[in-house]
Amino acid sequence: MKHLHKRLMALLLASLALGGAANAADPSYDRYKSWLIACDNGLTCEAKGFKNGVISSPDMHVHRAAGPDAVTEVTIGVPFPVGLNDFRADGISLDLGPAWQLSRDEDATTISTSNPAAVMELLSDLRNAAQLEVGAGNAVIPLDGIVAALLHMDDRQDRLGNVTALITRGTAPASSVAAAPALPILARRKIDIALSDEEGQRLILQAKNSGKAVFEAEECQGNTSGEDLKEEAYPLDADHALVFIPCIIGAYQGSSLAFIVPRNGNDAPVPFQPKLPFGGDETELKILTEPGFDMNTGALRMAGRGRAVGDCGLTAEWVWDGMQFQLAEVSYQGTCGGSQLGDWPTLFRTR
């Protein structure tokens, strides 16, 4: 189990260590002390703060799309019941008025607002504070790094010195803010062909025989097939199939090698080791954690948790376009913690 966890976390850190300058539509992921800031390929950005490593702890999100007219939404998630009067900045009660909405789901509480005046009032109250205290106990959201994260958001969205900025507000008109980059268009299509059991087993065997070197290079374990991680074959089109060969199995997740296998039986299978083109680097995913294939959309998905509770990790999706798999979606959170399990910022999306 430790081997799988270390492999996954090393992969996440290597493939998505995205600090530094980025081009206009390049995804970015940066961390400033207790806050992370992620911007996707459409320059929609999300800043998020919480106590690192604490399971089921309060968190705060600041979410904003690109473009001159985009509103900012602030959401605070709390994994226990609280009211609007239960929030303090360094001991000073916050005045969260009627612009704030409160909702509860069992014991969890969410408060949110997209009212511009309420957002700016809250950020003004928090920017020089050390922590946001929640409820009557010791639950806090650290604020070290919030100003740097939101300044980075302003910079990525071309708002520095603009009337729409969150931190470095100036006099430049909203109309001078750059429009959001166009998202790539990716058509999903149903795979309406089938493999016979005999052909599926032949393709699996072909992938296993051809992929022995990859199996050894990735230090795959033997006898990893089971109820949750299986040898599987799926048709992609009349000429190609997708094959999963289990590689590593742990207590709560496993990883497989993936191959695109010619159905003619003559050409060699090709390992599917996709690249995540973030921050100017392209790092290959050698193995896919918890992979699956949806015949209704032609989508290959993977989901890797950094730890069992699912409060950090990486999800990705690729769609078969008739020639190859194209990247469709990526979500990622490298720091574990927060109130919403599986709620990881988006880094790449399509339409």
Backbone torsions as a table, in degrees:
resi	resn	phi	psi	omega
1	MET	NA	-45.3	179.0
2	LYS	-60.5	-35.8	-179.5
3	HIS	-62.2	-45.3	-179.6
4	LEU	-65.3	-43.4	-179.2
5	HIS	-61.4	-44.5	-179.7
6	LYS	-64.5	-39.1	179.8
7	ARG	-63.9	-43.5	-178.4
8	LEU	-65.7	-47.5	-177.1
9	MET	-66.2	-36.9	176.2
10	ALA	-63.3	-39.2	178.3
11	LEU	-64.7	-44.7	-179.9
12	LEU	-61.3	-46.4	-177.2
13	LEU	-67.5	-38.1	-178.2
14	ALA	-71.5	-41.2	-174.0
15	SER	-81.4	-19.6	-173.4
16	LEU	-132.4	32.3	171.5
17	ALA	-85.0	88.4	-161.2
18	LEU	-107.1	20.4	-177.1
19	GLY	-63.8	164.1	176.9
20	GLY	96.6	-176.5	-175.7
21	ALA	-66.4	147.7	177.5
22	ALA	-138.8	150.7	177.8
23	ASN	-69.9	171.4	-170.3
24	ALA	-53.8	-42.5	-176.1
25	ALA	-112.0	17.8	176.4
26	ASP	-82.3	134.0	172.4
27	PRO	-62.2	151.7	175.8
28	SER	-142.4	150.5	177.9
29	TYR	-141.4	119.5	-177.4
30	ASP	-135.1	153.3	178.6
31	ARG	-125.6	131.4	176.1
32	TYR	-122.8	97.0	-178.5
33	LYS	54.0	-113.5	-176.2
34	SER	-87.6	5.0	-176.9
35	TRP	-121.7	142.5	171.8
36	LEU	-113.5	156.3	177.2
37	ILE	-139.5	120.7	-179.3
38	ALA	-121.1	133.1	176.2
39	CYS	-125.3	131.3	-176.3
40	ASP	-89.5	-173.8	-176.0
41	ASN	-72.8	-7.4	171.7
42	GLY	-103.2	8.1	-179.3
43	LEU	61.3	25.2	162.3
44	THR	-77.5	129.3	-172.6
45	CYS	-120.0	147.6	174.8
46	GLU	-134.4	122.0	171.4
47	ALA	-100.7	142.0	-173.3
48	LYS	-145.4	131.9	179.6
49	GLY	-128.5	140.4	178.2
50	PHE	-169.1	170.1	178.1
51	LYS	-76.2	122.7	-176.3
52	ASN	-62.7	126.4	172.0
53	GLY	85.2	-5.6	-178.3
54	VAL	-88.7	122.9	-179.1
55	ILE	-74.7	134.3	175.8
56	SER	55.2	64.7	179.6
57	SER	-120.9	156.9	178.7
58	PRO	-60.1	148.1	176.0
59	ASP	-141.7	160.1	179.3
60	MET	-128.2	132.9	179.0
61	HIS	-117.0	138.6	169.6
62	VAL	-122.3	115.1	-171.9
63	HIS	-120.6	132.8	178.8
64	ARG	-151.8	134.9	173.3
65	ALA	-80.7	166.3	176.3
66	ALA	-79.6	166.9	175.2
67	GLY	105.1	157.7	-172.6
68	PRO	-66.1	-27.7	-174.2
69	ASP	-102.7	5.6	-175.3
70	ALA	-69.3	135.6	177.4
71	VAL	-91.9	159.4	176.8
72	THR	-103.5	131.0	175.9
73	GLU	-113.2	130.3	175.3
74	VAL	-110.0	129.4	178.7
75	THR	-129.7	133.3	175.6
76	ILE	-119.6	120.8	179.2
77	GLY	-103.8	133.3	-177.4
78	VAL	-130.9	125.5	-175.3
79	PRO	-82.8	30.2	175.8
80	PHE	-159.0	164.4	-176.7
81	PRO	-69.7	130.8	172.8
82	VAL	-144.8	167.0	174.3
83	GLY	-115.5	176.5	-178.2
84	LEU	-67.2	-16.7	179.6
85	ASN	-91.9	7.0	-173.5
86	ASP	-103.4	25.2	-178.5
87	PHE	-120.9	133.6	-177.7
88	ARG	-137.5	143.6	173.2
89	ALA	-106.4	109.8	-176.4
90	ASP	51.0	44.4	176.3
91	GLY	87.2	-10.5	-178.8
92	ILE	-95.7	123.0	-177.4
93	SER	-62.2	139.9	177.1
94	LEU	-92.5	141.6	178.5
95	ASP	-94.5	89.2	179.2
96	LEU	-95.6	100.5	-171.1
97	GLY	-86.5	-157.9	-174.2
98	PRO	-67.0	-12.4	177.3
99	ALA	-73.1	-10.4	-178.9
100	TRP	-96.9	138.0	175.6
101	GLN	-106.4	141.1	178.4
102	LEU	-121.9	134.1	176.1
103	SER	-136.5	154.1	179.2
104	ARG	-128.6	142.8	174.1
105	ASP	-130.7	101.1	-171.2
106	GLU	57.2	-117.7	-178.0
107	ASP	-91.2	-9.4	-176.2
108	ALA	-85.0	147.6	179.6
109	THR	-123.7	139.1	173.6
110	THR	-128.4	129.6	171.5
111	ILE	-119.4	145.8	-176.2
112	SER	-155.3	158.4	172.0
113	THR	-156.3	148.2	170.3
114	SER	-123.8	14.5	176.8
115	ASN	-72.7	120.8	-174.1
116	PRO	-56.1	-42.5	-179.1
117	ALA	-66.8	-40.6	179.5
118	ALA	-66.4	-39.0	177.8
119	VAL	-61.8	-49.0	-177.6
120	MET	-67.5	-34.0	177.1
121	GLU	-64.3	-44.0	179.0
122	LEU	-63.8	-46.9	-178.7
123	LEU	-63.2	-35.0	176.1
124	SER	-64.0	-39.1	179.0
125	ASP	-69.5	-28.6	-172.7
126	LEU	-97.3	-22.5	-167.5
127	ARG	-63.2	-26.1	178.9
128	ASN	-109.6	7.0	179.7
129	ALA	-91.0	160.7	179.6
130	ALA	-90.2	-32.4	-177.6
131	GLN	-157.5	153.1	173.5
132	LEU	-102.1	115.7	-176.9
133	GLU	-94.1	138.9	-172.0
134	VAL	-126.9	125.4	176.3
135	GLY	74.5	-170.4	-175.2
136	ALA	-88.0	-11.5	-177.5
137	GLY	-92.5	-144.7	-176.5
138	ASN	-105.5	15.8	-178.1
139	ALA	-73.4	130.6	-179.1
140	VAL	-139.4	157.2	167.1
141	ILE	-113.1	113.7	179.5
142	PRO	-63.5	144.6	-179.3
143	LEU	-111.3	2.9	176.3
144	ASP	-70.2	115.5	-178.2
145	GLY	110.2	-11.1	-176.0
146	ILE	-65.1	-41.1	-178.4
147	VAL	-66.1	-43.0	179.5
148	ALA	-64.1	-39.3	-179.5
149	ALA	-65.8	-43.2	-179.0
150	LEU	-73.7	-30.4	173.3
151	LEU	-63.6	-40.5	176.9
152	HIS	-62.9	-40.0	177.1
153	MET	-60.8	-47.2	177.3
154	ASP	-56.8	-42.4	-177.5
155	ASP	-66.1	-46.7	-177.9
156	ARG	-64.0	-31.9	-177.5
157	GLN	-96.5	12.9	174.3
158	ASP	63.7	41.9	-177.8
159	ARG	-111.5	-0.3	-177.7
160	LEU	-58.4	127.3	-179.7
161	GLY	74.7	13.1	-176.4
162	ASN	-104.7	156.9	178.2
163	VAL	-67.2	-14.2	179.4
164	THR	-94.2	-1.9	-176.5
165	ALA	-67.0	151.0	176.2
166	LEU	-88.1	-32.7	-175.1
167	ILE	-115.7	-54.6	-176.2
168	THR	-100.3	63.9	-176.8
169	ARG	-71.4	136.0	178.9
170	GLY	-134.0	-151.6	-174.2
171	THR	-108.5	-6.0	179.8
172	ALA	-61.7	137.8	-175.1
173	PRO	-71.4	155.4	178.3
174	ALA	-56.9	-32.8	-177.7
175	SER	-62.9	-17.1	-179.9
176	SER	-84.6	-7.3	178.3
177	VAL	-73.1	135.9	-178.9
178	ALA	-64.3	145.3	176.2
179	ALA	-70.1	158.9	177.8
180	ALA	-66.4	137.7	175.4
181	PRO	-61.3	147.4	178.7
182	ALA	-71.7	137.8	178.0
183	LEU	-82.2	146.7	176.0
184	PRO	-65.6	147.5	178.5
185	ILE	-97.4	130.0	-178.1
186	LEU	-137.5	115.8	-178.1
187	ALA	-83.7	130.9	172.8
188	ARG	-96.7	141.7	-176.5
189	ARG	-139.5	145.7	179.4
190	LYS	-74.2	137.3	174.7
191	ILE	-90.8	108.0	-172.7
192	ASP	-108.1	27.4	173.3
193	ILE	-116.8	168.5	-175.6
194	ALA	-136.4	157.8	172.4
195	LEU	-105.2	139.2	170.6
196	SER	-73.0	159.5	177.3
197	ASP	-58.6	-38.7	-178.8
198	GLU	-64.6	-45.7	179.8
199	GLU	-67.1	-39.4	178.7
200	GLY	-58.8	-45.2	179.2
201	GLN	-66.3	-36.4	177.8
202	ARG	-64.6	-41.8	-179.4
203	LEU	-67.5	-38.6	177.3
204	ILE	-62.6	-46.3	179.6
205	LEU	-63.2	-39.5	178.7
206	GLN	-63.1	-41.9	178.4
207	ALA	-65.9	-41.2	-179.3
208	LYS	-65.4	-42.2	-179.3
209	ASN	-69.1	-40.9	-178.6
210	SER	-74.7	-27.6	-173.5
211	GLY	-96.9	17.2	-177.1
212	LYS	-59.1	-39.4	-179.2
213	ALA	-65.8	-40.5	177.8
214	VAL	-66.3	-41.4	178.6
215	PHE	-57.0	-44.3	179.6
216	GLU	-71.7	-40.8	-178.1
217	ALA	-62.9	-33.9	-179.4
218	GLU	-90.5	6.5	177.4
219	GLU	55.1	43.6	179.8
220	CYS	-68.0	148.4	178.0
221	GLN	-86.6	152.6	174.2
222	GLY	-83.6	156.8	175.8
223	ASN	55.5	47.6	-179.0
224	THR	-95.5	-7.7	179.5
225	SER	-67.8	138.8	179.1
226	GLY	-161.6	-164.9	-176.9
227	GLU	-65.5	-34.7	-176.2
228	ASP	-95.4	-15.8	-178.6
229	LEU	-140.1	111.6	-170.4
230	LYS	-125.4	158.2	165.2
231	GLU	-72.6	123.3	-174.6
232	GLU	-139.2	149.3	175.9
233	ALA	-132.4	136.3	-179.6
234	TYR	-131.6	139.6	174.1
235	PRO	-74.5	140.9	173.4
236	LEU	-105.0	-41.6	174.9
237	ASP	-161.9	-166.5	-176.2
238	ALA	-66.9	-19.8	-173.5
239	ASP	-113.0	-14.2	-172.5
240	HIS	-133.8	152.6	174.5
241	ALA	-137.0	157.6	176.5
242	LEU	-108.3	131.3	-178.6
243	VAL	-126.4	132.1	173.1
244	PHE	-105.5	131.3	174.4
245	ILE	-121.1	115.3	-179.0
246	PRO	-56.2	141.5	-176.6
247	CYS	-121.4	-53.8	-176.9
248	ILE	-133.8	135.8	177.0
249	ILE	-125.9	136.5	179.1
250	GLY	-127.1	-167.1	-175.6
251	ALA	-69.4	-33.3	-175.6
252	TYR	-129.5	-2.7	175.4
253	GLN	-163.0	161.9	178.0
254	GLY	-138.1	169.4	-179.1
255	SER	-132.1	149.9	-177.9
256	SER	-129.7	155.6	165.3
257	LEU	-83.8	145.5	178.1
258	ALA	-120.8	141.2	-179.5
259	PHE	-133.7	141.9	167.2
260	ILE	-98.0	117.0	-169.5
261	VAL	-114.3	123.9	174.2
262	PRO	-62.3	135.1	-177.1
263	ARG	-81.1	-8.9	-179.4
264	ASN	-75.1	-11.9	177.5
265	GLY	80.8	-1.1	-176.4
266	ASN	-104.4	-45.9	-177.1
267	ASP	-78.8	156.8	-175.3
268	ALA	-79.4	142.3	172.8
269	PRO	-61.2	148.1	179.6
270	VAL	-114.3	123.2	176.2
271	PRO	-60.1	134.6	174.7
272	PHE	-90.7	102.9	-178.8
273	GLN	-126.8	78.1	-170.7
274	PRO	-68.0	155.6	178.2
275	LYS	-105.8	140.0	174.1
276	LEU	-102.6	105.9	-171.2
277	PRO	-85.5	74.0	-176.2
278	PHE	-115.6	139.1	174.4
279	GLY	61.9	25.2	179.0
280	GLY	87.3	-10.4	179.4
281	ASP	-104.1	154.5	175.8
282	GLU	-128.8	106.5	-177.9
283	THR	-108.9	130.0	-178.3
284	GLU	-77.4	138.4	167.8
285	LEU	-89.3	105.9	-176.0
286	LYS	-73.0	-36.2	178.6
287	ILE	-129.4	155.3	-178.6
288	LEU	-112.5	126.6	-179.2
289	THR	-86.0	129.4	-179.8
290	GLU	47.4	55.9	-177.7
291	PRO	-74.6	155.4	174.5
292	GLY	-155.0	158.3	-179.7
293	PHE	-130.2	130.5	-179.3
294	ASP	-103.1	110.6	-178.8
295	MET	-67.2	-22.7	-178.3
296	ASN	-75.0	-22.9	-177.6
297	THR	-125.0	-6.9	-175.7
298	GLY	68.9	26.8	-174.0
299	ALA	-104.7	131.0	172.3
300	LEU	-99.7	125.7	-177.4
301	ARG	-123.5	151.4	170.0
302	MET	-138.5	154.1	179.0
303	ALA	-147.8	113.6	-179.7
304	GLY	-115.6	120.6	178.1
305	ARG	-91.6	139.3	177.0
306	GLY	-73.1	-26.5	171.7
307	ARG	-152.8	168.3	-165.0
308	ALA	-58.9	-36.7	-174.7
309	VAL	-70.9	-15.5	175.3
310	GLY	81.3	29.5	178.4
311	ASP	-99.4	19.0	169.6
312	CYS	-166.3	156.4	179.0
313	GLY	150.0	-165.0	-174.5
314	LEU	-138.1	131.5	168.6
315	THR	-123.0	146.4	178.9
316	ALA	-148.5	153.9	178.6
317	GLU	-139.9	138.2	175.0
318	TRP	-126.6	148.8	-179.1
319	VAL	-120.7	132.9	177.3
320	TRP	-74.2	121.9	-176.9
321	ASP	-102.3	10.9	-177.8
322	GLY	100.7	-16.4	178.4
323	MET	-126.1	-37.7	-177.1
324	GLN	-160.8	170.8	174.8
325	PHE	-84.6	130.7	177.8
326	GLN	-109.5	137.2	178.6
327	LEU	-62.4	130.7	-178.0
328	ALA	-115.4	-42.3	-176.3
329	GLU	-151.7	146.3	171.6
330	VAL	-143.7	133.9	169.3
331	SER	-127.2	147.3	-173.7
332	TYR	-155.8	140.4	167.8
333	GLN	-143.8	118.2	-176.1
334	GLY	-87.2	-23.4	179.6
335	THR	-99.3	130.1	-177.1
336	CYS	-86.4	136.2	177.6
337	GLY	145.8	-177.9	179.3
338	GLY	102.4	-179.2	-173.6
339	SER	-100.1	-21.7	-174.8
340	GLN	-110.7	110.0	-178.7
341	LEU	-71.0	133.8	-179.7
342	GLY	78.5	3.7	-178.9
343	ASP	-91.1	80.7	-174.6
344	TRP	-107.5	142.0	-178.0
345	PRO	-60.2	145.8	176.5
346	THR	-80.5	134.9	177.2
347	LEU	-113.9	-22.1	-179.9
348	PHE	-150.7	138.4	177.4
349	ARG	-150.7	162.8	179.5
350	THR	-132.8	174.9	175.8
351	ARG	-135.0	NA	NA
